[in-house]
Amino acid sequence: MEFWPAYADIMMLLAFVFILMHAVSSFLNVDDRLKLELDRRKLLFQKAFESRFDTGANRSIALFPGKGEVQVITFSSSLLFEQGKWDLKPAGRQQLLKLAPLLKEFLSRDNGFKEIRVCGHTNSDPFLTWDPRCPTNWHLSSLRATAVVFLLGNLVGFRNLSAVGFADNRPYRPGEKTLLDKESQKRIEIELYYSKDWIEEVSRGSDS
């Protein structure tokens, strides 16, 4: 008779382990599925972007995979702005107007990303042209990002757009040893956010 309680305890323990393993397996399967869906969405946008922009010939515009849930479009500041200015150049406006329909199409629950953040970056050179509206590189990077948001927002919608300026605090090439390094720091990055939680929420809705 003493054998049965021990046997029952063992069976309960095995059942608990089985349930735990099943739960972990299910979690991993969901995570893998979300990663595949995230990669699929990024690839869809990459193909659409490359069909509109010849990034090989135009080094002023690039698309980077980013990390995790982020994909990054980079514009050199010289394409978009005059030195020390934050009003968009005609050539820069043209490129952003070309990009806007693509962003609008992929701000999509089914195939795209959830939101867009426009980031302004400068190099470490001090801002020499005194203007009370823009006394520092912090102001310049923020004003440039805001200028891009206002143009895109009128075409894409402002609800999923935000702007932030980083000045020289997130260098693309740390060190700035050459003029090319300094020039590459001055850029606008358009970050596309693919939230895994949001994608999972969308997929659950489509399954129900």
MIKOLVEX-115526 format. One line per field, with one value per atom (N, C-alpha, C): residue number from 1; x, y, z. Coordinates in nm, 3 decimals. Example, Ala and Ser with C-alpha at 12.3 -4.5 7.8 and 13.67 -1.06 7.14 Angstrom:
num	(1;1;1;2;2;2)
x	(1.319;1.230;1.320;1.285;1.367;1.290)
y	(-0.569;-0.450;-0.330;-0.225;-0.106;0.003)
z	(0.780;0.780;0.780;0.708;0.714;0.787)
END
This chain:
num	(1;1;1;2;2;2;3;3;3;4;4;4;5;5;5;6;6;6;7;7;7;8;8;8;9;9;9;10;10;10;11;11;11;12;12;12;13;13;13;14;14;14;15;15;15;16;16;16;17;17;17;18;18;18;19;19;19;20;20;20;21;21;21;22;22;22;23;23;23;24;24;24;25;25;25;26;26;26;27;27;27;28;28;28;29;29;29;30;30;30;31;31;31;32;32;32;33;33;33;34;34;34;35;35;35;36;36;36;37;37;37;38;38;38;39;39;39;40;40;40;41;41;41;42;42;42;43;43;43;44;44;44;45;45;45;46;46;46;47;47;47;48;48;48;49;49;49;50;50;50;51;51;51;52;52;52;53;53;53;54;54;54;55;55;55;56;56;56;57;57;57;58;58;58;59;59;59;60;60;60;61;61;61;62;62;62;63;63;63;64;64;64;65;65;65;66;66;66;67;67;67;68;68;68;69;69;69;70;70;70;71;71;71;72;72;72;73;73;73;74;74;74;75;75;75;76;76;76;77;77;77;78;78;78;79;79;79;80;80;80;81;81;81;82;82;82;83;83;83;84;84;84;85;85;85;86;86;86;87;87;87;88;88;88;89;89;89;90;90;90;91;91;91;92;92;92;93;93;93;94;94;94;95;95;95;96;96;96;97;97;97;98;98;98;99;99;99;100;100;100;101;101;101;102;102;102;103;103;103;104;104;104;105;105;105;106;106;106;107;107;107;108;108;108;109;109;109;110;110;110;111;111;111;112;112;112;113;113;113;114;114;114;115;115;115;116;116;116;117;117;117;118;118;118;119;119;119;120;120;120;121;121;121;122;122;122;123;123;123;124;124;124;125;125;125;126;126;126;127;127;127;128;128;128;129;129;129;130;130;130;131;131;131;132;132;132;133;133;133;134;134;134;135;135;135;136;136;136;137;137;137;138;138;138;139;139;139;140;140;140;141;141;141;142;142;142;143;143;143;144;144;144;145;145;145;146;146;146;147;147;147;148;148;148;149;149;149;150;150;150;151;151;151;152;152;152;153;153;153;154;154;154;155;155;155;156;156;156;157;157;157;158;158;158;159;159;159;160;160;160;161;161;161;162;162;162;163;163;163;164;164;164;165;165;165;166;166;166;167;167;167;168;168;168;169;169;169;170;170;170;171;171;171;172;172;172;173;173;173;174;174;174;175;175;175;176;176;176;177;177;177;178;178;178;179;179;179;180;180;180;181;181;181;182;182;182;183;183;183;184;184;184;185;185;185;186;186;186;187;187;187;188;188;188;189;189;189;190;190;190;191;191;191;192;192;192;193;193;193;194;194;194;195;195;195;196;196;196;197;197;197;198;198;198;199;199;199;200;200;200;201;201;201;202;202;202;203;203;203;204;204;204;205;205;205;206;206;206;207;207;207;208;208;208)
x	(0.082;0.000;0.086;0.207;0.292;0.343;0.340;0.392;0.303;0.173;0.080;0.089;0.099;0.116;0.241;0.352;0.475;0.456;0.389;0.364;0.276;0.172;0.083;0.159;0.249;0.330;0.417;0.475;0.561;0.480;0.360;0.276;0.234;0.204;0.168;0.286;0.405;0.525;0.550;0.535;0.555;0.452;0.331;0.226;0.257;0.306;0.343;0.457;0.559;0.672;0.625;0.535;0.482;0.408;0.325;0.249;0.344;0.447;0.544;0.619;0.662;0.733;0.643;0.519;0.425;0.405;0.395;0.377;0.499;0.619;0.743;0.751;0.715;0.717;0.621;0.504;0.405;0.454;0.521;0.575;0.682;0.771;0.876;0.817;0.713;0.651;0.589;0.525;0.467;0.577;0.686;0.796;0.858;0.877;0.933;0.841;0.711;0.615;0.616;0.627;0.631;0.758;0.870;0.996;0.986;0.926;0.908;0.819;0.713;0.623;0.692;0.774;0.850;0.947;1.019;1.113;1.040;0.922;0.844;0.804;0.759;0.717;0.834;0.947;1.067;1.111;1.106;1.147;1.051;0.923;0.825;0.854;0.882;0.912;1.045;1.143;1.273;1.259;1.182;1.164;1.091;0.989;0.915;1.004;1.086;1.177;1.279;1.338;1.441;1.384;1.255;1.193;1.175;1.178;1.157;1.286;1.383;1.506;1.626;1.709;1.830;1.939;1.943;2.037;2.181;2.202;2.338;2.398;2.317;2.366;2.359;2.260;2.241;2.283;2.404;2.453;2.399;2.317;2.257;2.135;2.087;1.969;2.003;1.969;1.999;1.891;1.876;1.784;1.864;1.853;1.926;1.827;1.866;1.776;1.739;1.831;1.805;1.816;1.779;1.785;1.645;1.620;1.492;1.374;1.295;1.167;1.179;1.301;1.322;1.391;1.346;1.409;1.436;1.550;1.593;1.621;1.557;1.588;1.674;1.786;1.878;1.892;1.876;1.900;2.017;2.112;2.218;2.158;2.206;2.154;2.180;2.291;2.324;2.223;2.155;2.051;1.926;1.898;1.773;1.784;1.902;1.915;2.044;2.039;2.160;2.238;2.366;2.450;2.391;2.370;2.320;2.174;2.100;1.959;1.868;1.742;1.645;1.522;1.524;1.421;1.460;1.368;1.398;1.434;1.540;1.577;1.477;1.460;1.369;1.403;1.531;1.570;1.534;1.550;1.513;1.364;1.288;1.141;1.096;1.160;1.123;1.142;1.254;1.281;1.183;1.151;1.056;0.915;0.878;0.748;0.740;0.853;0.861;0.845;0.896;0.889;0.752;0.684;0.560;0.454;0.422;0.320;0.358;0.488;0.535;0.512;0.543;0.520;0.371;0.290;0.145;0.093;0.144;0.101;0.139;0.257;0.307;0.278;0.214;0.158;0.030;0.049;-0.060;-0.059;-0.175;-0.186;-0.158;-0.184;-0.171;-0.028;0.044;0.175;0.287;0.256;0.357;0.397;0.432;0.484;0.380;0.406;0.307;0.326;0.452;0.476;0.611;0.630;0.750;0.808;0.938;1.006;1.116;1.115;1.215;1.320;1.448;1.556;1.655;1.686;1.786;1.920;2.028;2.164;2.258;2.351;2.456;2.592;2.699;2.831;2.866;2.990;3.027;3.074;3.079;3.119;3.018;3.065;2.970;2.888;2.766;2.677;2.715;2.770;2.833;2.740;2.638;2.548;2.446;2.466;2.378;2.239;2.143;2.003;1.928;1.853;1.785;1.689;1.645;1.556;1.634;1.766;1.845;1.988;2.007;2.139;2.238;2.193;2.284;2.251;2.339;2.315;2.193;2.162;2.042;1.919;1.915;1.802;1.800;1.917;1.923;1.872;1.919;1.876;1.727;1.674;1.530;1.447;1.492;1.418;1.416;1.529;1.534;1.440;1.442;1.352;1.206;1.176;1.039;0.996;1.089;1.057;1.018;1.089;1.058;0.922;0.895;0.767;0.650;0.666;0.558;0.529;0.633;0.610;0.543;0.598;0.542;0.403;0.385;0.257;0.140;0.163;0.056;0.015;0.101;0.073;0.041;0.102;0.088;-0.010;-0.019;-0.097;-0.004;-0.039;0.050;0.036;-0.068;-0.098;0.016;0.082;0.187;0.328;0.342;0.471;0.520;0.652;0.713;0.850;0.903;1.034;1.119;1.250;1.343;1.480;1.550;1.685;1.789;1.897;2.002;2.134;2.138;2.265;2.375;2.489;2.599;2.611;2.505;2.514;2.496;2.457;2.448;2.523;2.656;2.735;2.725;2.717;2.717;2.855;2.958;3.097;3.169;3.181;3.246;3.389;3.426;3.563;3.577;3.500;3.505;3.649;3.725;3.866;3.888;3.794;3.810;3.690;3.703;3.591;3.472;3.501;3.393;3.318;3.394;3.330;3.238;3.287;3.208;3.081;3.095;2.981;2.876;2.923;2.829;2.746;2.795;2.718;2.593;2.599;2.486;2.382;2.276;2.180;2.042;1.944;1.808;1.781;1.742;1.705;1.555;1.490;1.347;1.334;1.299;1.291;1.149;1.139;1.011;0.999;0.895;0.879;0.775;0.822;0.737;0.726;0.619;0.604;0.557;0.634;0.595;0.462;0.444;0.318;0.200;0.221;0.117;0.090;0.197;0.180;0.106;0.140;0.072;-0.076;-0.103;-0.242;-0.321;-0.256;-0.320;-0.348;-0.249;-0.265;-0.371;-0.383;-0.488;-0.625;-0.634;-0.761;-0.801;-0.701;-0.732;-0.768;-0.720;-0.750;-0.889;-0.942;-1.071;-1.187)
y	(-0.121;0.000;0.127;0.119;0.237;0.274;0.179;0.203;0.299;0.292;0.369;0.520;0.572;0.717;0.766;0.690;0.730;0.726;0.622;0.609;0.724;0.757;0.867;0.999;1.020;1.142;1.151;1.036;1.034;1.066;1.008;1.032;1.180;1.238;1.380;1.468;1.429;1.504;1.495;1.374;1.356;1.436;1.437;1.512;1.662;1.708;1.850;1.884;1.797;1.820;1.822;1.731;1.725;1.854;1.900;2.023;2.141;2.146;2.254;2.254;2.134;2.122;2.163;2.124;2.160;2.311;2.373;2.518;2.590;2.544;2.605;2.586;2.464;2.436;2.528;2.546;2.633;2.776;2.820;2.956;2.974;2.875;2.886;2.885;2.806;2.801;2.936;2.998;3.131;3.230;3.227;3.319;3.299;3.174;3.145;3.196;3.176;3.220;3.372;3.441;3.586;3.636;3.567;3.607;3.589;3.479;3.457;3.565;3.601;3.704;3.840;3.868;3.993;3.999;3.890;3.885;3.899;3.840;3.848;3.993;4.063;4.201;4.291;4.270;4.349;4.326;4.200;4.167;4.228;4.226;4.288;4.436;4.505;4.647;4.669;4.587;4.601;4.590;4.492;4.475;4.595;4.643;4.759;4.883;4.899;5.014;5.009;4.893;4.879;4.896;4.871;4.891;5.040;5.125;5.269;5.349;5.300;5.374;5.290;5.345;5.278;5.310;5.232;5.262;5.236;5.155;5.132;5.255;5.325;5.445;5.568;5.572;5.688;5.653;5.690;5.658;5.751;5.847;5.938;5.877;5.765;5.698;5.550;5.497;5.356;5.297;5.165;5.092;4.988;4.989;4.894;4.804;4.678;4.586;4.633;4.703;4.742;4.623;4.643;4.537;4.500;4.370;4.322;4.376;4.458;4.504;4.634;4.677;4.806;4.788;4.865;4.875;5.024;5.058;5.198;5.245;5.356;5.426;5.546;5.563;5.673;5.766;5.896;6.000;6.085;6.113;6.206;6.345;6.420;6.555;6.646;6.623;6.708;6.693;6.578;6.560;6.639;6.647;6.707;6.855;6.898;7.033;7.101;7.233;7.312;7.312;7.343;7.348;7.442;7.390;7.471;7.511;7.457;7.493;7.375;7.406;7.300;7.307;7.393;7.391;7.289;7.205;7.101;7.159;7.106;7.143;7.082;7.141;7.083;6.937;6.905;6.766;6.673;6.721;6.640;6.618;6.724;6.712;6.609;6.611;6.519;6.374;6.346;6.209;6.166;6.257;6.223;6.205;6.285;6.269;6.135;6.090;5.960;5.846;5.870;5.768;5.761;5.875;5.883;5.780;5.758;5.657;5.517;5.488;5.358;5.343;5.448;5.445;5.431;5.503;5.495;5.355;5.292;5.157;5.056;5.073;4.973;5.006;5.119;5.141;5.059;4.927;4.833;4.724;4.691;4.582;4.446;4.434;4.305;4.273;4.371;4.341;4.434;4.538;4.640;4.664;4.789;4.828;4.912;4.934;5.000;5.150;5.196;5.339;5.378;5.510;5.565;5.672;5.663;5.768;5.829;5.960;6.032;6.089;6.052;6.090;6.180;6.295;6.385;6.367;6.366;6.347;6.451;6.501;6.590;6.530;6.596;6.557;6.645;6.638;6.707;6.850;6.896;7.034;7.129;7.235;7.330;7.401;7.435;7.505;7.652;7.702;7.834;7.946;7.915;8.019;8.052;8.165;8.199;8.232;8.169;8.195;8.164;8.258;8.233;8.115;8.079;7.964;7.832;7.840;7.718;7.742;7.755;7.789;7.674;7.548;7.434;7.321;7.221;7.102;7.023;7.033;6.969;7.027;7.159;7.225;7.191;7.193;7.167;7.027;6.927;6.789;6.772;6.838;6.827;6.899;7.018;7.093;7.020;6.958;6.882;6.762;6.689;6.574;6.618;6.732;6.783;6.825;6.884;6.924;6.803;6.693;6.570;6.515;6.519;6.470;6.552;6.683;6.766;6.736;6.715;6.682;6.546;6.445;6.310;6.302;6.372;6.364;6.412;6.513;6.563;6.462;6.364;6.263;6.126;6.096;5.964;5.968;6.083;6.095;6.109;6.195;6.225;6.126;6.047;5.963;5.868;5.813;5.713;5.768;5.901;5.965;6.038;6.037;6.117;6.163;6.267;6.323;6.337;6.314;6.330;6.371;6.457;6.499;6.443;6.390;6.330;6.409;6.518;6.590;6.491;6.491;6.400;6.282;6.251;6.151;6.007;5.987;5.851;5.844;5.850;5.856;5.728;5.747;5.633;5.572;5.657;5.611;5.676;5.606;5.665;5.709;5.826;5.871;5.993;5.999;6.111;6.147;6.050;6.072;6.144;6.134;6.196;6.284;6.363;6.446;6.361;6.243;6.152;6.103;6.073;6.031;6.141;6.263;6.376;6.394;6.380;6.400;6.291;6.168;6.056;6.067;6.142;6.157;6.242;6.332;6.424;6.353;6.309;6.225;6.233;6.191;6.169;6.020;5.960;5.819;5.807;5.733;5.706;5.562;5.548;5.417;5.362;5.242;5.175;5.070;5.079;4.991;4.883;4.759;4.642;4.580;4.605;4.553;4.408;4.318;4.176;4.159;4.234;4.225;4.265;4.368;4.417;4.313;4.253;4.150;4.030;3.991;3.878;3.911;4.033;4.075;4.070;4.114;4.110;3.966;3.878;3.739;3.668;3.702;3.641;3.685;3.813;3.863;3.797;3.765;3.701;3.556;3.494;3.353;3.333;3.440;3.424;3.436)
z	(0.000;0.000;0.000;0.059;0.063;-0.076;-0.170;-0.304;-0.383;-0.362;-0.445;-0.426;-0.304;-0.292;-0.364;-0.353;-0.420;-0.571;-0.619;-0.762;-0.812;-0.733;-0.769;-0.774;-0.676;-0.675;-0.799;-0.837;-0.956;-1.081;-1.090;-1.206;-1.214;-1.099;-1.096;-1.137;-1.091;-1.127;-1.277;-1.333;-1.477;-1.557;-1.507;-1.576;-1.573;-1.457;-1.446;-1.542;-1.549;-1.639;-1.784;-1.818;-1.954;-1.989;-1.896;-1.920;-1.935;-1.851;-1.857;-1.990;-2.032;-2.159;-2.275;-2.268;-2.374;-2.380;-2.262;-2.258;-2.315;-2.278;-2.330;-2.481;-2.526;-2.670;-2.745;-2.689;-2.753;-2.758;-2.649;-2.646;-2.753;-2.764;-2.864;-3.005;-3.025;-3.157;-3.194;-3.096;-3.120;-3.151;-3.074;-3.095;-3.233;-3.271;-3.404;-3.514;-3.493;-3.594;-3.608;-3.495;-3.499;-3.567;-3.543;-3.607;-3.759;-3.801;-3.945;-4.007;-3.935;-3.985;-3.990;-3.888;-3.885;-4.003;-4.027;-4.139;-4.273;-4.283;-4.407;-4.435;-4.332;-4.350;-4.388;-4.323;-4.355;-4.499;-4.543;-4.679;-4.782;-4.752;-4.842;-4.861;-4.750;-4.762;-4.835;-4.806;-4.873;-5.025;-5.071;-5.215;-5.275;-5.206;-5.256;-5.257;-5.155;-5.147;-5.259;-5.282;-5.385;-5.525;-5.541;-5.672;-5.704;-5.601;-5.621;-5.612;-5.534;-5.512;-5.555;-5.643;-5.685;-5.584;-5.476;-5.368;-5.407;-5.512;-5.557;-5.622;-5.700;-5.769;-5.680;-5.591;-5.505;-5.362;-5.325;-5.192;-5.084;-5.124;-5.027;-4.959;-5.013;-4.958;-4.937;-4.823;-4.796;-4.706;-4.714;-4.627;-4.551;-4.418;-4.333;-4.259;-4.235;-4.166;-4.026;-3.958;-3.822;-3.728;-3.604;-3.503;-3.457;-3.452;-3.400;-3.477;-3.411;-3.467;-3.545;-3.576;-3.642;-3.777;-3.875;-4.007;-4.031;-4.090;-4.094;-4.236;-4.276;-4.401;-4.364;-4.434;-4.405;-4.524;-4.499;-4.598;-4.549;-4.635;-4.597;-4.583;-4.484;-4.463;-4.582;-4.653;-4.767;-4.881;-4.887;-4.987;-4.950;-4.821;-4.775;-4.739;-4.690;-4.635;-4.680;-4.684;-4.701;-4.568;-4.575;-4.456;-4.351;-4.231;-4.121;-4.130;-4.228;-4.246;-4.212;-4.194;-4.163;-4.254;-4.354;-4.458;-4.565;-4.605;-4.702;-4.838;-4.899;-5.036;-5.134;-5.252;-5.352;-5.385;-5.400;-5.430;-5.316;-5.193;-5.077;-5.068;-5.093;-5.092;-5.195;-5.311;-5.418;-5.375;-5.306;-5.261;-5.151;-5.062;-4.956;-5.011;-5.110;-5.175;-5.249;-5.297;-5.362;-5.261;-5.140;-5.035;-4.969;-4.958;-4.879;-4.917;-5.046;-5.079;-5.031;-5.032;-4.986;-4.835;-4.761;-4.616;-4.585;-4.660;-4.637;-4.664;-4.771;-4.806;-4.698;-4.639;-4.544;-4.399;-4.373;-4.239;-4.232;-4.227;-4.250;-4.143;-4.092;-3.995;-4.058;-4.188;-4.253;-4.295;-4.350;-4.408;-4.366;-4.286;-4.265;-4.121;-4.094;-3.963;-3.891;-3.762;-3.677;-3.671;-3.666;-3.652;-3.711;-3.727;-3.790;-3.698;-3.675;-3.598;-3.685;-3.698;-3.778;-3.683;-3.704;-3.615;-3.687;-3.628;-3.684;-3.616;-3.696;-3.643;-3.704;-3.625;-3.674;-3.637;-3.682;-3.631;-3.511;-3.465;-3.342;-3.365;-3.490;-3.516;-3.454;-3.388;-3.328;-3.433;-3.395;-3.487;-3.486;-3.598;-3.601;-3.645;-3.723;-3.773;-3.665;-3.599;-3.487;-3.536;-3.474;-3.501;-3.373;-3.317;-3.190;-3.197;-3.315;-3.328;-3.325;-3.347;-3.360;-3.309;-3.178;-3.124;-3.116;-3.123;-3.104;-3.202;-3.206;-3.289;-3.240;-3.111;-3.060;-3.130;-3.138;-3.204;-3.353;-3.417;-3.561;-3.593;-3.518;-3.547;-3.523;-3.422;-3.392;-3.497;-3.539;-3.640;-3.774;-3.809;-3.934;-3.930;-3.819;-3.806;-3.813;-3.750;-3.750;-3.890;-3.967;-4.105;-4.189;-4.169;-4.244;-4.200;-4.070;-4.019;-4.074;-4.081;-4.132;-4.279;-4.357;-4.498;-4.511;-4.444;-4.454;-4.392;-4.281;-4.210;-4.293;-4.376;-4.461;-4.568;-4.593;-4.696;-4.636;-4.524;-4.462;-4.345;-4.280;-4.158;-4.039;-3.944;-3.831;-3.716;-3.717;-3.600;-3.564;-3.665;-3.640;-3.661;-3.659;-3.683;-3.558;-3.538;-3.432;-3.478;-3.412;-3.448;-3.323;-3.340;-3.228;-3.282;-3.209;-3.248;-3.152;-3.206;-3.124;-3.130;-3.210;-3.230;-3.270;-3.200;-3.237;-3.141;-3.068;-2.962;-3.007;-3.133;-3.187;-3.320;-3.314;-3.438;-3.519;-3.650;-3.742;-3.752;-3.751;-3.751;-3.633;-3.522;-3.404;-3.436;-3.385;-3.403;-3.491;-3.600;-3.693;-3.730;-3.780;-3.809;-3.942;-4.035;-4.166;-4.197;-4.303;-4.347;-4.388;-4.447;-4.485;-4.361;-4.255;-4.130;-4.078;-4.078;-4.029;-4.112;-4.244;-4.332;-4.312;-4.289;-4.275;-4.147;-4.048;-3.924;-3.945;-4.042;-4.065;-4.151;-4.088;-4.159;-4.094;-4.171;-4.119;-4.128;-4.017;-4.015;-3.992;-4.079;-4.066;-4.016;-3.890;-3.826;-3.838;-3.893;-3.909;-3.799;-3.719;-3.603;-3.631;-3.628;-3.640;-3.500;-3.430;-3.295;-3.298;-3.234;-3.230;-3.156;-3.049;-2.974;-3.063;-3.143;-3.234;-3.342;-3.398;-3.501;-3.445;-3.321;-3.258;-3.236;-3.195;-3.175;-3.306;-3.414;-3.546;-3.588;-3.569;-3.611;-3.531;-3.402;-3.319;-3.370;-3.410;-3.461;-3.590;-3.677;-3.805;-3.786;-3.677;-3.652;-3.593;-3.528;-3.461;-3.559)
END
